[in-house]
């Protein structure tokens, strides 16, 4: 365990052994959390927003609010069976539409 001292502006130096253990460097973003009587520091990565992703997230939230969601699956096998049956249903619909005069 390494000790550090609180400076006049409440700044602390993170000991080298701790910095290296969690892989932080100068300029990194650190999240500070209080857990009981401890201060926990965790490295974080900040990612810029992307307009297309934001648009798709808004659309997805609208779908959820409108109830346009699938049922809950208990396994991948169950999900795949449902997807395959939907695909087969679309094929049958497309064939019947193309068979019309």
C-alpha positions in Angstrom: 0.0 0.0 0.0 1.3 3.4 -1.0 0.6 6.6 0.9 0.0 10.0 -0.5 -0.6 13.5 1.0 -3.5 15.8 0.4 -2.1 19.2 -0.9 -3.3 22.7 -0.1 -5.9 22.6 -3.0 -7.1 19.1 -1.9 -5.0 17.6 -4.8 -3.4 14.2 -4.4 -0.7 12.4 -6.4 -1.7 8.9 -7.4 1.3 6.7 -6.6 3.1 5.1 -9.6 2.3 1.6 -8.5 -1.4 2.4 -8.5 -1.3 4.4 -11.9 0.5 1.5 -13.6 -1.8 -1.1 -12.1 -4.9 0.5 -13.7 -3.2 2.0 -16.7 -3.8 5.7 -16.3 -1.6 8.5 -17.7 -1.5 12.3 -17.8 -4.7 13.8 -19.2 -6.8 10.7 -18.6 -10.3 11.1 -17.2 -11.0 9.6 -13.8 -14.4 9.0 -12.2 -14.5 9.6 -8.5 -17.0 7.7 -6.3 -17.5 7.5 -2.5 -18.0 4.0 -1.1 -18.5 4.1 2.6 -15.5 5.9 4.0 -13.4 5.3 0.8 -12.8 7.3 -2.4 -12.7 5.1 -5.4 -11.0 6.3 -8.6 -11.9 4.6 -12.0 -10.4 5.5 -15.4 -13.1 6.5 -18.0 -13.2 7.1 -21.7 -15.2 9.9 -23.1 -16.7 9.3 -26.5 -18.1 12.1 -28.7 -21.7 11.9 -29.8 -22.6 10.8 -33.3 -25.6 12.3 -35.1 -26.6 9.0 -36.9 -26.3 7.0 -33.7 -28.3 9.6 -31.8 -31.0 9.4 -34.5 -31.3 5.7 -34.4 -31.4 5.7 -30.6 -34.3 8.2 -30.7 -36.1 6.0 -33.2 -35.5 2.9 -31.0 -36.8 4.7 -27.9 -39.9 5.7 -29.9 -40.5 2.1 -30.9 -40.2 1.0 -27.3 -42.6 3.7 -26.1 -45.1 2.7 -28.8 -44.9 -1.0 -27.9 -43.1 -2.1 -31.1 -40.9 -4.6 -29.4 -40.4 -8.4 -29.6 -41.2 -10.9 -27.0 -38.6 -11.9 -24.4 -36.5 -15.0 -25.4 -35.0 -17.4 -22.9 -32.3 -18.7 -25.2 -30.5 -18.0 -28.5 -32.1 -21.1 -29.9 -35.5 -19.7 -29.3 -34.5 -16.3 -30.8 -33.1 -18.0 -33.9 -36.3 -20.1 -34.3 -38.4 -16.9 -34.1 -36.2 -15.1 -36.7 -36.3 -18.0 -39.1 -40.1 -18.3 -38.8 -40.4 -14.6 -39.6 -38.1 -14.9 -42.5 -40.2 -17.8 -43.9 -43.4 -15.8 -43.4 -42.0 -12.9 -45.4 -40.9 -15.3 -48.2 -44.4 -16.8 -48.4 -45.9 -13.2 -48.5 -43.5 -12.1 -51.2 -44.3 -15.3 -53.3 -48.0 -14.7 -53.0 -47.7 -11.1 -54.0 -45.5 -11.9 -57.0 -47.9 -14.6 -58.1 -50.8 -12.2 -58.5 -51.8 -11.3 -62.1 
